[in-house]
């Protein structure tokens, strides 16, 4: 049972009556008893909450992209013989961003009504409905019956993929490399495309002497960027991915980078797989077709959260090698901290580089540059010295890995996805995938 604000107003009026007309203990007891009895009778006259039937319009898990909104509906059926005046609270997880959460609803006898809430999630992953609280008001509106129900519902929030705005320009560059326009890549490096007659200005190293002997004219070979190569994106979901840069963890930038690269590489005719792990494999997408790749990736990425554990780099290397049977481009999105690289990545680097091209993508914190420029007071100077030391250590680590043959891309969260896409195009043009 519950009472409403109207009952509180009646109590205040009763106190005023007792104070002015019946200032005694008997008056207090009489007025209190009358109000209490009225509230109980009113509550008993309300439609029982247990008689109401609740269900959702969305029976399966609904998906939406982070930054967008979705309407979810709750249906309330009243099988009783009198109308139900209800206050309904459809509670979701706070990060689901449900508004409004409270609804006033009148359901006539034998009919059904719906209440609609708009979800605007603030985080990726699965967002569940918690419970539905129902308050059935009596005819006088001073007493009510109240109960709670669990009406399951789940919304899966997919990554925002904000870097897709860079995709058209990179696809245009890919088409130029691929010869779909007037530009045709000639020379050493990629894969053979066709033969044509020699024209003045062609590289003499491209002349095919056997074909020239058969045709009695000089013939040159032309090439196009290699296709049907394998790109394996490995995302570190350990401690380094949990660090926040700006308003988001590094993992969000890693997912955005993987999505842009996958969209670009699949359009370039390459096969893209995904692996996310720390001390165990958290997500894996293998063998998806170009049409199914992005839906499979965003579905696998949606529930990923960084774990506060050190990533097992030996497991990472073993899992990557098991999925990359032939020469591949392995894109590892991880941290570039000196200690983590020295203790974790260095011991397994040789096995990865022996057969594959390794591109290490790291999310840099642009705040370090701001801190390193501070000179306002003594504290700012010490902060600048610490920031400068951190940047120097990061640069030394990148240079050391580069000398061992690792491709390094170290950029701020918004700049990392297009930078990795540009490096992929450069490697593809050079025939190094």
Protein Blocks (a to p, Z undefined) as FASTA:
>chain_A
ZZdfklmmmmmmmmmmmmmmmgcfklmmmmmmmmmmmmmmmmmmpccfklpccddfblbd
cdddehiacddddddddfbfbdcdddddddddfklopacfbdcddddehiacdddddddd
fbecjdddfbdcdddddfkopaccddddddddddddddfklmlmmmmmmmmmmmmmnopa
mbdcedehiacfbdcdddehiafklpcfklmmmnopacdddddddehiacdddddfbfkl
mpcghjbcfklmmmmmmmmmmmmmmmnopacdddddfkbcfbdcehiafklmmmmmmmmm
mmpccddbdddfklmmmmmmmmmmbacdddddddfbfklmmmmmmmmmmmmmmmmccddd
ddddfklmmmmmpckbmmlmmmmmmmmmmmmmmmmmmmmmmmnopacddddfklmmmmmm
mmmmmmmmnopZZ
